C-alpha cells in the first residue's frame, strides 16, 4: 500500500524572488517603450500616435521661436491678471447695470423686491450678460488667425465669414451701449434734469461699450492658433511622458531590490563559510595566544570535548589580561583545573 505524501510548500528562495522581480521589470520596461505608440487625438480631432504629436509640438515650437526671433508679436498671450480684470468688470459693472435695466422692464417693486419679477430679472440679466460676454470672447478667439505680426487685425484680408463675425461683434456692442443710454436717459427725463441725464447716459453707455469691446479684444490678442495647438500638444505629451517616467522609476526601484537581495545573500554566504575559532577574538592577539591562555602545565590539558567560548564584543583598548579565560569542559567533567588531575 502506497502512501501519498503531499508536496511540501517550501519558502521562496532568493533566486525565486529575483526571477519574479526580473519579470516585473521586463513588463515595466515594455510598457515604458510602448508609451510613444499610444494613439491620441489631436486638437482638431485627428488621430495620431504620441510620437507624432511630439514631433508636431517640436515643429510648432521651432516655427514660433523663429518668428519671435524676427520680432513677431503674434504669438504672445495675455496675462492672467488681464483676464481676471475683465472678468471682474463683467461681474461688478455689466451685471448690475443690466439687472437695473431689466428690472425696469419687468416692473420690479424695490420696496418689496422678493417676488417673481425680481427672479425673472436676475435670470434674464445673467443670460444677457453671460451670453454677450461669451459670444464676444469666442468671436475674438476665432479672429486670431487674421492677426498680423504686430497683433493687429488685418481687415483687408478678412474672409466673408470673418467680416460677418466682425459685423456681429460691432452690432452686439452697439446694442448694449444703446440700451444703457436709453435706460439712463429715460430715468433722467423723469427727474427733469435733462443735461445731467444726457451726461450720465453717455457715461454709462461708453462704459458698457468699452467693457464689451475689451472682452473681444482680450480674446483676440491672446496668442495665436499655432500657439494654441502647441499648448494642446504639450499638455498631451507631458501627461503621457509622466506615465512613462513612472514605469521607469518603478523598474529602477525593483532593480534596487534585486541588488539588495544579492548583497544580503552574498553577505550571508560569507558568514556561513567563514572559519570559526573558539574563544574570544581580539584584533591585538594572535590565535595561538588565545588557545594557550592558561597557566603553564605539563600533560594533557583536557581529555573531553572542548566547548567554544561565546564571542563578546570588547572595546579596542581592552588589556590582554582581561582576555584570559579558562577552557570550558563538558558538564559531566569532575574538575576544570588541569593541575588537580
Secondary structure, 3 states (H helix, E strand, C coil): CCCCCCCCCCCCCHHHHHHHHHHHHHHHHHHHHCHHHCEEECCCCCEEEHHHHHHHHHHHHHHHHHHHHCCCCCCCCCCHHHHHHHHHHHHHHHHHHHHHHHHHHCCCCHHHCCCHHHHHHHHHHHHHHHHHHHHHHHHHHHHHHHECCCCCECHHHCCHHHHHHHHHHHHHHHHHHHHHHHHHHHHHHHCCCHHHHHHHHHHHHHHHHHHHHHHHHHHHHCCCHHHHHHHHHHHHHHHHHHHHHHHHHHHHHHHHHHHHHHHHHHHHHHHHHCCCCCCCCCCCCCHHHHHCCCCCCCCCCCCCCCECCCCCCCCCCCCHHHHCCCCECCCCCCCCCHHHC
